[in-house]
Amino acid sequence: MDKQQPETGPSDDFVRELTRTQNRLYGFVRCLLFDPKDVDDVLQDVNVVLLRKSGEFEMGTNFWAWASTVARFQVLTYCKRLGRDRLVFDDSLLELIALDVKEMESEIDDRMEVLQGCMEKLPTPQKQLLSMRYEPDSTLQMIADSLGRTVGSVRQALYRIRESLLGCVQQNMKAS
């Protein structure tokens, strides 16, 4: 009896890169399509193509550039399929939007880096409060109960932290 060679899938590093860029890919596709169902469908198609072509990607090169190009082509393909059924943007407009989104990419990366630096400057209690708020399934009521505070005081503290972070990011972006 012949033993088949096990099929090798994408490397762990590739899967980490793909996972790390999911939110960004979603945002990119969302900028090009309006219906959230369409976005989910296309993102699923993008992931299938990326996984299928994982062997073609050279680790150490720009994963985002490669993945966003695949996403752009998947959006175009999807829109061509939809074009028969409903009104969609033509290819040239989609290309322009995709180029604008790609140009914004470096600004977004810069902002994220500055935000990270601003967050590191926060006092420990403020960092902890932010961390609690952005945990999955976290609610203001749960946070207030765990801290022995009112929901209103937690909401106000979070508002002040966000305002402080916004000011810090804006100041640092102007200085750059």
N, C-alpha and C positions, 0 to 999 in steps of 0.2 A: 504494500500500500504506500502510495506517495504522500510524503508529508509536505504540506504547503508551507512556504516561508511566511512567517507572520508579517503582516503589512505594517510598515513603520509610519507613524503619524508625525505630526509636527513636533519639533523639539520643545522642551520645557521653556527655553528662552523665548521661542516664538510665541508660545501660548501666553507667557507673561506680557510680552509686548502687545499682543492682541487684546488681552484683558485690560491692560493699562490705557489703551486708546479707545475703549468702547464709548465712554461718555463723549469724547471728542468726535468720534465718528457719528454718533447719534446727532450731535449738534450740527455737524457739517451737512448731513443728509436732511436734517430738519430745516436748515436754511434754504434748501432747494425744493422741498416738497411741503405742502400745506396740511394734508390729512395725516394725523398721527398714525392711523392704520397703514397708510402707504409708507410712512417712515419706518415703522416696525418691519413691514414686509421687505423693504429694500435693505435695511440693515441686516436682516437675516440672510438675504441673498449675498450681501457684501461679505459677511462672515464665512459663508459657505465657499465663496470664491477664494478668499484669503487662505482659508484652511486647505483647500484643494491645491493652491499654488504655493503653499508654504515652502516647498523645496526650492522654489525659484528665488526666494528672498535671501539675500546675503546678510547674515547677522553682522551688526556693527555699522550698517548703513542706515539711512534715515527711514525708519519704519513708517512714520506718519506720512511722509511724502508718498511712499508706495501705496499705503492703505487708502489715503484720500483720493489718489488717482483711480484706484479700483472702485471706490465708492462713487466717484463722479461718473465713471462709465456705467456703473450699475443704475444710477439715477437716470441717465440718458436712455438706457435700454428699457427701463421701467416706463418712462414717459412715452417712448415710442409705442409700447404695447397699449398704454392707456389712450394714446392719441386717437385711436379708432373709436373709443367709447365716450370721451368727454374732452372738454377744453383743457389743454395743458400748454405750458410755455414752449416756444420753439427752442431748438438746440442752441442757437446762438445766444439767446437770453440766458439759458441755463449755464452756458460756458462762462458768460460774463459774471453771473452771480457766483459761480464756483471760484473764479479767479479772485473776486473781491474777498470771499471768505478765506482763501488761502493767504492773501496779503494781510488779513487781520490776524492770522495765526501767530506771527511773531509778536505782535502787540499783546495778544492774549497771554502768550508765554511770559512776556516781560511783566505783565500785570500780576500773573500768578506768582512769579518769583518775588516781586515786591510785596505782595500780600503775605507770603510766607514769612518774609523778613519782619513785616509789621506785626504779625501774630506772635513771633518769637519775642518781641519786645513787651508784650502784654504781661501784666502781673499774673502770677500763678492762679489765683482764684478766677480771674477772667478767662484764662485759657481753659480751666476746668469747666466753667459754665458753658463756654462754646462747645467743648467736647461733649458735654452731656446733651446739649440741644441737638447736635447733629448725629447722635447715635440713632441707629435704626429703631423705629417705633417709639421714639422719645416724644413725650408731650410736655407742654408747659406745666400741666398739673402734676405730672410725675416728678419733674424737677423741683417744683415748689415744695411738694411733700417731702422729698428727700433732703431738702435744705432747710425745712422749717420756715419757709417764706410764703408770701402770697403769690398767686399767679401774676398779679399786676406788678409786683416788685421784680419778679424774674423777667417779665416782658420788658420792663423799663431798663433793667440792667443790660439785657441783650441789645436793646435799641442803642443804648449809649456805647456799647462795645462796637457795634457795627458802624456807628457814626465815627467813632475814633479810628477804626480800621480804614474807612473810606477816606477820611482826612489824611491819614498817613500815606495811603496808596497814591492819592492825588498829589500830595506834596512831593513824594519820591519820584513820581512819573514826570513832574515838571522839571525836577532837578536833573533827570537823565538826558 
